[in-house]
Amino acid sequence: MSQKKRQRVLFVCTANALRSRTAEEIFKNRNNLEVKSAGTHNIADVKVTKELIRWADRIFVMELHHKKHLLRLDPESKYKIIVLNIPDIYDFMDPQLIEILQDKVPHFLEK
C-alpha cells in the first residue's frame, strides 16, 4: 500500500514574524502537511523566494498585497495562492488569530 504524499503548504505575511509564523506553528504537526512560512519584506526572518513558491502545493497569504508580490516573483503560481484577508493586527500565537486560521485554512487543504 502506497503512502500518500504530504501536501506542501507555505504561509506568507510581511515580516514572517507574527501571522505566517503562527500559521506555521499551528499546522506544522499535521501528518498530511509539510509546512513552511516566509515574508515578503526585506526584514523577514525567512524571505519568500521563487524556489519557495515553486516548492509549495498551496500558498496562503495574509493580504492581497502579499499575493501581488508572489505573482511578481512567479506569475505561474496564481492558481495555488489563497488570500486569507487577515490584517496585521495580531501578535504571535494570538488566540483570535489561531481561531481565524483554524477556521479558514482547512477548507483549502486536501483531505
C-alpha positions as CSV (number, residue, x, y, z in Angstrom):
1,M,0.0,0.0,0.0
2,S,1.5,3.4,-1.0
3,Q,1.7,6.3,1.4
4,K,0.0,9.5,0.3
5,K,2.3,12.4,-0.5
6,R,2.3,15.1,2.1
7,Q,0.9,18.4,0.9
8,R,3.4,21.2,0.9
9,V,1.9,24.4,2.4
10,L,3.5,27.9,2.5
11,F,2.2,30.7,4.7
12,V,3.2,34.2,3.8
13,C,2.9,37.6,5.6
14,T,5.1,40.7,5.6
15,A,7.8,40.1,8.2
16,N,7.4,36.4,8.8
17,A,7.3,37.2,12.5
18,L,3.6,37.1,13.6
19,R,0.8,35.9,11.2
20,S,2.7,33.4,9.0
21,R,4.8,32.1,11.8
22,T,1.7,31.5,13.9
23,A,0.1,29.6,11.0
24,E,3.2,27.5,10.5
25,E,3.3,26.7,14.2
26,I,-0.3,25.5,14.4
27,F,-0.3,23.4,11.2
28,K,3.3,22.0,11.2
29,N,2.5,18.9,13.2
30,R,-0.3,17.6,10.9
31,N,0.7,14.3,9.4
32,N,-0.6,15.1,5.9
33,L,1.3,18.5,5.7
34,E,4.8,19.8,5.2
35,V,4.7,23.4,6.3
36,K,6.9,26.5,5.9
37,S,6.5,30.2,6.3
38,A,8.1,33.3,4.8
39,G,7.7,37.1,4.5
40,T,7.7,39.5,1.6
41,H,9.7,42.3,3.2
42,N,13.5,42.6,3.3
43,I,13.3,42.4,7.2
44,A,11.6,39.0,7.1
45,D,13.1,36.2,9.1
46,V,12.7,33.9,6.0
47,K,12.3,35.9,2.8
48,V,9.9,34.4,0.2
49,T,11.7,33.3,-2.9
50,K,10.7,31.8,-6.3
51,E,12.1,28.5,-5.1
52,L,9.8,28.5,-2.0
53,I,6.8,29.5,-4.2
54,R,7.5,26.6,-6.6
55,W,8.1,24.2,-3.6
56,A,4.6,24.8,-2.3
57,D,1.5,23.0,-3.4
58,R,-0.7,25.6,-1.7
59,I,0.2,29.1,-0.6
60,F,-1.8,31.1,2.0
61,V,-1.1,34.8,2.0
62,M,-2.5,37.1,4.7
63,E,-3.3,40.1,2.5
64,L,-3.8,40.9,-1.2
65,H,-0.5,42.8,-1.5
66,H,1.3,39.6,-0.5
67,K,-0.3,37.8,-3.4
68,K,0.8,40.6,-5.8
69,H,4.3,40.3,-4.5
70,L,4.4,36.5,-5.1
71,L,2.9,36.9,-8.6
72,R,5.7,39.3,-9.5
73,L,8.2,36.6,-8.5
74,D,6.4,33.7,-10.2
75,P,3.3,34.5,-12.3
76,E,2.6,30.8,-12.7
77,S,1.7,30.5,-9.0
78,K,-1.6,32.3,-9.3
79,Y,-3.7,29.1,-9.1
80,K,-2.2,27.9,-5.8
81,I,-2.4,31.2,-3.8
82,I,-5.3,31.8,-1.4
83,V,-5.7,35.3,0.2
84,L,-6.9,34.9,3.8
85,N,-7.6,38.6,4.4
86,I,-6.1,38.7,7.8
87,P,-4.9,42.2,8.7
88,D,-1.6,42.8,10.5
89,I,-3.2,43.5,14.0
90,Y,-2.3,40.2,15.8
91,D,0.6,39.1,17.9
92,F,2.4,35.8,17.5
93,M,0.1,33.0,18.7
94,D,-2.8,35.4,19.4
95,P,-5.8,33.2,20.4
96,Q,-8.0,35.2,18.0
97,L,-5.5,34.7,15.1
98,I,-5.3,31.0,15.8
99,E,-9.1,30.7,15.7
100,I,-9.3,32.6,12.4
101,L,-6.6,30.4,10.9
102,Q,-8.2,27.2,12.1
103,D,-11.5,28.3,10.7
104,K,-10.2,29.4,7.2
105,V,-7.3,27.3,6.2
106,P,-8.6,23.7,6.4
107,H,-11.3,24.3,3.8
108,F,-8.5,24.7,1.2
109,L,-6.4,21.7,2.2
110,E,-6.5,18.2,0.7
111,K,-8.4,15.8,2.9
